[in-house]
């Protein structure tokens, strides 16, 4: 059922993710959806948590034994709309992120997720400093926050481009940012 919510949001936006449209997309009755979720807000929050769990599962597949810069880049690539699956995930993620500005439950999920990502990115930057890949920076937490902001901005910009231009745009832009960050 939560996969159906994500599909509805990817195809038609968050406003279309009503209990009724999700039931239809999942091929189940409205009563079945209502059994688990009393409101659209509950359904949407559960779908947002589901999306973050899916992303965490993807992150867990990355080999952490490599050089920190390579590990960081592989993690960031999971986020970028480099193919249709990641573009769909990015559209859904952006819909949730925008809604988090006015929804306390979604804001809490977004804040927890961003905190986890910034922490993980900062630890990779710390490892890169320890390995000599990255020059000493004053605050790896702040650098991680900036890196997350860069990726968020690139995703937004990429989704506005024709699909044929996205991969080249985000790859070049992120490589340029990482080259500046990792220069000695």
URSULTA-V909317 format. One record per residue. N is the residue number from 0. PSI is psi as a letter, one per 40 degrees, with the letter a starting at -180 (none if undefined). OMEGA is omega in whole degrees, 0 to 359 (NA if undefined). Layout:
n = <N/N>
psi = <PSI/PSI>
omega = <OMEGA/OMEGA>
This chain:
n = <0/1/2/3/4/5/6/7/8/9/10/11/12/13/14/15/16/17/18/19/20/21/22/23/24/25/26/27/28/29/30/31/32/33/34/35/36/37/38/39/40/41/42/43/44/45/46/47/48/49/50/51/52/53/54/55/56/57/58/59/60/61/62/63/64/65/66/67/68/69/70/71/72/73/74/75/76/77/78/79/80/81/82/83/84/85/86/87/88/89/90/91/92/93/94/95/96/97/98/99/100/101/102/103/104/105/106/107/108/109/110/111/112/113/114/115/116/117/118/119/120/121/122/123/124/125/126/127/128/129/130/131/132/133/134/135/136/137/138/139/140/141/142/143/144/145/146/147/148/149/150/151/152/153/154/155/156/157/158/159/160/161/162/163/164/165/166/167/168/169/170/171/172/173/174/175/176/177/178/179/180/181/182/183>
psi = <d/d/d/d/d/d/d/d/d/d/d/e/i/d/d/e/g/i/d/d/d/d/d/d/d/e/f/i/i/d/d/d/d/d/d/d/h/e/i/d/d/d/d/d/d/d/d/d/d/d/d/d/d/d/d/d/d/d/d/e/e/h/h/e/e/a/h/d/d/d/d/d/d/d/d/d/d/d/d/i/g/e/i/d/d/d/d/d/d/d/d/d/d/d/d/d/d/d/d/d/d/e/h/d/d/d/d/d/d/d/d/d/d/d/d/d/d/d/d/d/d/d/d/d/d/d/d/d/d/d/e/e/d/h/i/h/i/d/h/d/d/d/d/d/d/d/d/d/d/d/d/d/d/d/d/d/d/d/e/e/i/i/d/e/e/d/d/d/d/d/d/d/d/d/d/d/d/d/d/d/d/e/i/none>
omega = <180/175/178/177/181/178/179/181/180/184/189/179/184/181/180/185/176/178/182/181/178/177/180/180/180/181/179/181/176/179/178/178/182/177/182/185/182/183/175/180/178/180/182/178/178/179/178/177/179/179/179/177/176/179/177/178/177/178/181/180/183/177/184/184/182/177/184/180/179/178/179/181/178/178/181/179/178/184/189/180/183/176/186/180/180/176/178/178/180/177/179/180/179/177/178/181/178/180/181/180/183/181/181/180/179/178/179/178/180/181/180/180/180/178/178/181/179/179/181/178/180/179/176/177/175/179/179/176/181/179/181/178/186/176/178/175/185/187/181/176/179/177/178/178/178/179/178/178/178/181/178/180/178/179/179/180/182/181/176/181/170/183/182/182/188/187/180/180/184/180/180/183/180/177/179/180/180/178/177/181/186/179/180/NA>
